[in-house]
Amino acid sequence: MYHIKNDKRSLQSSEMIFSALIECLTHKAYPDITVTEIVQQAGLGRSTFYRNFDYIDDVLQWKCDLAFQGIETYLKENRVNQDESTQTILKPFFRYWYLHSFIIELTLQVGRSELISQSLEHMFELRATIWQEQNELIKNHHDYFVAIRKGAILSILEQWIKNKKNIPPDELAELVYEMVKISMHTPPFF
């Protein structure tokens, strides 16, 4: 877990640790990187690392969480109201990730997609109250609702990144929307 204080010094040292981790990745595989190597690269002490993070994975989790917090702000700034269609919401969602995909690319590169999944789940859990007020079925089974959304979004983002974002964000939003509509009217695969 990370426990970064909201002060300039703590945030700055956390950013230095993240940058050092990126630098270490240029010459070493992720599982082989140690805290000692990261703090040496960052020019910090081990105590600074452990003041902010418990494990190296926490550095990536922190950045994933920040990215998903950023999307909340971005969506609020780029939507007219909460009642917009799924298709309309998907466009700014994919635009954001088109511009801010580095942490997802990095997390996938080092084989830690579960960190993205945790950030998604956290983001959806924060919105669960709103969804539960809108629908009784979601209220009674919100864990499945979150699992469906998390799984779909994670899979789409992974595939898009794997394909080097070969489809522009607005086009991807339309494609996803159309495919979801088709899948709702297609018999199950079994």
VOGUTI-723645 format. One record per residue (C-alpha): residue number from 1; residue in three letters; x, y, z. Coordinates in pm, 1 decimal. Each point is the difference from the previous one (the first is absolute). Layout:
% VOGUTI-723645
{num:NUM	residuo:ALA	u:X	v:Y	w:Z}
...
This chain:
% VOGUTI-723645
{num:1	residuo:MET	u:0.0	v:0.0	w:0.0}
{num:2	residuo:TYR	u:111.1	v:355.6	w:-52.5}
{num:3	residuo:HIS	u:-42.9	v:268.8	w:262.6}
{num:4	residuo:ILE	u:117.0	v:323.6	w:-152.3}
{num:5	residuo:LYS	u:-65.5	v:315.5	w:195.7}
{num:6	residuo:ASN	u:-153.9	v:286.1	w:-189.3}
{num:7	residuo:ASP	u:298.4	v:228.3	w:39.3}
{num:8	residuo:LYS	u:253.7	v:127.0	w:-251.6}
{num:9	residuo:ARG	u:295.1	v:-197.3	w:138.4}
{num:10	residuo:SER	u:-181.0	v:-333.1	w:13.6}
{num:11	residuo:LEU	u:-148.2	v:42.4	w:-348.0}
{num:12	residuo:GLN	u:336.0	v:105.3	w:-142.2}
{num:13	residuo:SER	u:185.1	v:-298.6	w:147.4}
{num:14	residuo:SER	u:-275.7	v:-234.3	w:-122.3}
{num:15	residuo:GLU	u:36.4	v:140.6	w:-351.7}
{num:16	residuo:MET	u:377.7	v:-46.4	w:25.2}
{num:17	residuo:ILE	u:-53.3	v:-362.7	w:102.3}
{num:18	residuo:PHE	u:-232.7	v:-55.5	w:-296.0}
{num:19	residuo:SER	u:250.4	v:158.0	w:-239.7}
{num:20	residuo:ALA	u:277.1	v:-215.2	w:145.1}
{num:21	residuo:LEU	u:-212.6	v:-311.6	w:-50.6}
{num:22	residuo:ILE	u:-50.6	v:97.1	w:-365.2}
{num:23	residuo:GLU	u:374.8	v:50.0	w:-38.4}
{num:24	residuo:CYS	u:73.5	v:-339.2	w:160.5}
{num:25	residuo:LEU	u:-240.2	v:-161.8	w:-247.2}
{num:26	residuo:THR	u:216.7	v:115.8	w:-289.0}
{num:27	residuo:HIS	u:269.4	v:-248.0	w:96.6}
{num:28	residuo:LYS	u:-164.5	v:-259.0	w:223.8}
{num:29	residuo:ALA	u:-313.7	v:-215.5	w:8.7}
{num:30	residuo:TYR	u:-266.4	v:115.9	w:244.2}
{num:31	residuo:PRO	u:10.8	v:-306.7	w:229.6}
{num:32	residuo:ASP	u:376.7	v:42.9	w:38.9}
{num:33	residuo:ILE	u:-9.7	v:364.7	w:110.2}
{num:34	residuo:THR	u:60.3	v:63.8	w:369.1}
{num:35	residuo:VAL	u:-92.2	v:284.4	w:230.5}
{num:36	residuo:THR	u:371.1	v:65.1	w:49.6}
{num:37	residuo:GLU	u:49.5	v:53.2	w:-375.1}
{num:38	residuo:ILE	u:-299.6	v:233.4	w:-18.7}
{num:39	residuo:VAL	u:108.8	v:220.2	w:289.7}
{num:40	residuo:GLN	u:358.5	v:11.5	w:-126.7}
{num:41	residuo:GLN	u:-128.1	v:108.2	w:-341.4}
{num:42	residuo:ALA	u:-226.0	v:259.7	w:164.4}
{num:43	residuo:GLY	u:271.3	v:124.3	w:234.6}
{num:44	residuo:LEU	u:-221.2	v:-65.9	w:302.1}
{num:45	residuo:GLY	u:23.5	v:-215.5	w:308.7}
{num:46	residuo:ARG	u:-183.5	v:-327.4	w:55.1}
{num:47	residuo:SER	u:-195.5	v:161.0	w:282.2}
{num:48	residuo:THR	u:-147.5	v:246.9	w:-250.5}
{num:49	residuo:PHE	u:-119.3	v:-287.7	w:-216.8}
{num:50	residuo:TYR	u:-158.6	v:-180.0	w:294.2}
{num:51	residuo:ARG	u:-155.0	v:320.3	w:132.5}
{num:52	residuo:ASN	u:-201.1	v:18.6	w:-324.0}
{num:53	residuo:PHE	u:-26.0	v:-359.7	w:-122.7}
{num:54	residuo:ASP	u:3.0	v:-350.4	w:144.2}
{num:55	residuo:TYR	u:98.6	v:-178.6	w:-323.5}
{num:56	residuo:ILE	u:117.7	v:83.5	w:-350.9}
{num:57	residuo:ASP	u:-343.9	v:-93.1	w:-137.3}
{num:58	residuo:ASP	u:-143.5	v:280.6	w:214.5}
{num:59	residuo:VAL	u:185.6	v:254.0	w:-213.0}
{num:60	residuo:LEU	u:-186.3	v:-120.8	w:-308.5}
{num:61	residuo:GLN	u:-327.9	v:-29.1	w:191.7}
{num:62	residuo:TRP	u:33.2	v:361.2	w:111.2}
{num:63	residuo:LYS	u:52.8	v:117.4	w:-358.4}
{num:64	residuo:CYS	u:-292.0	v:-213.5	w:-123.8}
{num:65	residuo:ASP	u:-224.7	v:144.8	w:268.5}
{num:66	residuo:LEU	u:108.2	v:353.1	w:-90.4}
{num:67	residuo:ALA	u:-77.1	v:-68.0	w:-366.5}
{num:68	residuo:PHE	u:-346.4	v:-129.4	w:84.4}
{num:69	residuo:GLN	u:-62.7	v:297.6	w:226.7}
{num:70	residuo:GLY	u:102.7	v:216.2	w:-292.7}
{num:71	residuo:ILE	u:-256.8	v:-160.9	w:-223.6}
{num:72	residuo:GLU	u:-277.3	v:86.8	w:244.3}
{num:73	residuo:THR	u:97.6	v:366.9	w:-27.1}
{num:74	residuo:TYR	u:41.6	v:-22.0	w:-377.2}
{num:75	residuo:LEU	u:-342.5	v:-158.2	w:-45.5}
{num:76	residuo:LYS	u:-165.1	v:266.4	w:215.5}
{num:77	residuo:GLU	u:168.1	v:272.7	w:-203.7}
{num:78	residuo:ASN	u:-95.2	v:-159.1	w:-333.7}
{num:79	residuo:ARG	u:-361.1	v:-99.3	w:62.6}
{num:80	residuo:VAL	u:-305.2	v:216.8	w:-13.3}
{num:81	residuo:ASN	u:-197.7	v:-195.9	w:260.7}
{num:82	residuo:GLN	u:-29.2	v:-333.5	w:180.9}
{num:83	residuo:ASP	u:-285.0	v:-121.1	w:-222.1}
{num:84	residuo:GLU	u:204.9	v:-33.1	w:-315.8}
{num:85	residuo:SER	u:3.7	v:-320.8	w:-198.9}
{num:86	residuo:THR	u:264.4	v:-266.3	w:39.6}
{num:87	residuo:GLN	u:128.9	v:79.8	w:-347.3}
{num:88	residuo:THR	u:47.4	v:367.2	w:90.0}
{num:89	residuo:ILE	u:182.3	v:-85.8	w:323.4}
{num:90	residuo:LEU	u:231.3	v:-245.5	w:-176.9}
{num:91	residuo:LYS	u:146.0	v:267.5	w:-226.8}
{num:92	residuo:PRO	u:163.0	v:214.6	w:270.7}
{num:93	residuo:PHE	u:92.1	v:-320.4	w:186.7}
{num:94	residuo:PHE	u:208.3	v:-127.7	w:-292.6}
{num:95	residuo:ARG	u:131.7	v:348.2	w:-80.7}
{num:96	residuo:TYR	u:138.4	v:19.2	w:352.9}
{num:97	residuo:TRP	u:172.2	v:-338.4	w:-26.2}
{num:98	residuo:TYR	u:133.6	v:86.0	w:-343.5}
{num:99	residuo:LEU	u:183.7	v:290.5	w:161.6}
{num:100	residuo:HIS	u:82.1	v:-165.1	w:336.3}
{num:101	residuo:SER	u:69.0	v:-363.3	w:-84.0}
{num:102	residuo:PHE	u:359.4	v:-11.4	w:126.0}
{num:103	residuo:ILE	u:-82.8	v:-154.0	w:338.4}
{num:104	residuo:ILE	u:-224.0	v:-263.3	w:-159.2}
{num:105	residuo:GLU	u:266.9	v:-80.9	w:-258.7}
{num:106	residuo:LEU	u:263.8	v:-23.8	w:272.0}
{num:107	residuo:THR	u:-215.2	v:-212.6	w:229.2}
{num:108	residuo:LEU	u:-83.5	v:-240.6	w:-283.1}
{num:109	residuo:GLN	u:365.2	v:-8.2	w:-109.7}
{num:110	residuo:VAL	u:111.1	v:-118.8	w:344.4}
{num:111	residuo:GLY	u:-284.0	v:-253.4	w:22.9}
{num:112	residuo:ARG	u:-195.7	v:169.0	w:279.2}
{num:113	residuo:SER	u:-344.5	v:54.0	w:-158.8}
{num:114	residuo:GLU	u:-161.9	v:-82.0	w:335.4}
{num:115	residuo:LEU	u:112.4	v:344.8	w:117.2}
{num:116	residuo:ILE	u:-209.4	v:160.6	w:-275.2}
{num:117	residuo:SER	u:-286.5	v:-226.4	w:99.6}
{num:118	residuo:GLN	u:27.7	v:114.1	w:362.8}
{num:119	residuo:SER	u:-6.7	v:365.6	w:-104.8}
{num:120	residuo:LEU	u:-305.4	v:-61.1	w:-217.4}
{num:121	residuo:GLU	u:-176.9	v:-184.4	w:279.5}
{num:122	residuo:HIS	u:73.6	v:281.2	w:243.0}
{num:123	residuo:MET	u:-132.1	v:256.6	w:-247.7}
{num:124	residuo:PHE	u:-319.0	v:-199.9	w:-55.0}
{num:125	residuo:GLU	u:-51.7	v:-62.5	w:370.6}
{num:126	residuo:LEU	u:1.6	v:375.0	w:55.7}
{num:127	residuo:ARG	u:-281.0	v:32.4	w:-255.0}
{num:128	residuo:ALA	u:-196.9	v:-300.5	w:130.7}
{num:129	residuo:THR	u:-222.4	v:219.8	w:216.6}
{num:130	residuo:ILE	u:-116.2	v:198.4	w:-301.6}
{num:131	residuo:TRP	u:-70.7	v:-314.9	w:-201.6}
{num:132	residuo:GLN	u:-179.7	v:-168.6	w:289.0}
{num:133	residuo:GLU	u:-236.8	v:295.6	w:28.2}
{num:134	residuo:GLN	u:-85.6	v:-34.4	w:-368.8}
{num:135	residuo:ASN	u:-71.9	v:-371.6	w:-14.4}
{num:136	residuo:GLU	u:-121.9	v:-257.9	w:251.9}
{num:137	residuo:LEU	u:177.0	v:-287.7	w:-177.6}
{num:138	residuo:ILE	u:332.0	v:185.0	w:25.1}
{num:139	residuo:LYS	u:-73.5	v:76.2	w:364.4}
{num:140	residuo:ASN	u:-43.2	v:-371.5	w:77.2}
{num:141	residuo:HIS	u:288.1	v:-123.6	w:-215.7}
{num:142	residuo:HIS	u:235.7	v:293.4	w:-46.2}
{num:143	residuo:ASP	u:304.4	v:-228.5	w:34.2}
{num:144	residuo:TYR	u:-94.9	v:-174.9	w:-326.1}
{num:145	residuo:PHE	u:-76.4	v:331.1	w:-165.9}
{num:146	residuo:VAL	u:345.3	v:129.6	w:95.9}
{num:147	residuo:ALA	u:161.8	v:-326.5	w:-118.1}
{num:148	residuo:ILE	u:-166.5	v:25.2	w:-342.0}
{num:149	residuo:ARG	u:101.3	v:362.1	w:-52.3}
{num:150	residuo:LYS	u:351.2	v:-51.8	w:135.0}
{num:151	residuo:GLY	u:58.5	v:-309.6	w:-212.8}
{num:152	residuo:ALA	u:-128.4	v:158.9	w:-318.2}
{num:153	residuo:ILE	u:192.4	v:324.7	w:39.1}
{num:154	residuo:LEU	u:322.2	v:-172.3	w:103.2}
{num:155	residuo:SER	u:-20.0	v:-237.7	w:-297.1}
{num:156	residuo:ILE	u:-72.9	v:279.0	w:-246.2}
{num:157	residuo:LEU	u:282.2	v:219.5	w:131.8}
{num:158	residuo:GLU	u:243.9	v:-294.1	w:-5.3}
{num:159	residuo:GLN	u:-91.5	v:-89.0	w:-358.2}
{num:160	residuo:TRP	u:20.2	v:360.9	w:-115.6}
{num:161	residuo:ILE	u:342.3	v:43.2	w:160.6}
{num:162	residuo:LYS	u:114.8	v:-333.4	w:-141.7}
{num:163	residuo:ASN	u:-109.9	v:126.8	w:-344.3}
{num:164	residuo:LYS	u:201.3	v:319.5	w:60.1}
{num:165	residuo:LYS	u:-318.6	v:211.3	w:15.7}
{num:166	residuo:ASN	u:-55.5	v:-68.5	w:-369.9}
{num:167	residuo:ILE	u:-356.1	v:135.3	w:9.3}
{num:168	residuo:PRO	u:-64.2	v:367.1	w:82.6}
{num:169	residuo:PRO	u:-183.2	v:49.9	w:333.2}
{num:170	residuo:ASP	u:-333.6	v:119.5	w:-142.5}
{num:171	residuo:GLU	u:-3.5	v:-282.0	w:-253.2}
{num:172	residuo:LEU	u:80.0	v:-251.6	w:274.4}
{num:173	residuo:ALA	u:-287.9	v:137.8	w:210.0}
{num:174	residuo:GLU	u:-241.2	v:-51.0	w:-288.3}
{num:175	residuo:LEU	u:138.4	v:-347.5	w:-71.4}
{num:176	residuo:VAL	u:-32.6	v:-108.5	w:364.3}
{num:177	residuo:TYR	u:-351.7	v:140.5	w:22.3}
{num:178	residuo:GLU	u:-109.8	v:-183.6	w:-315.1}
{num:179	residuo:MET	u:163.6	v:-325.8	w:110.3}
{num:180	residuo:VAL	u:-171.8	v:15.7	w:338.5}
{num:181	residuo:LYS	u:-334.4	v:48.9	w:-174.7}
{num:182	residuo:ILE	u:72.2	v:-297.8	w:-227.4}
{num:183	residuo:SER	u:111.8	v:-220.1	w:288.5}
{num:184	residuo:MET	u:-325.3	v:70.0	w:185.4}
{num:185	residuo:HIS	u:-190.1	v:-155.6	w:-290.8}
{num:186	residuo:THR	u:236.9	v:-287.9	w:-71.9}
{num:187	residuo:PRO	u:-56.7	v:-342.0	w:160.5}
{num:188	residuo:PRO	u:251.6	v:-109.9	w:263.6}
{num:189	residuo:PHE	u:303.7	v:-188.9	w:-125.1}
{num:190	residuo:PHE	u:-87.8	v:-320.1	w:185.9}
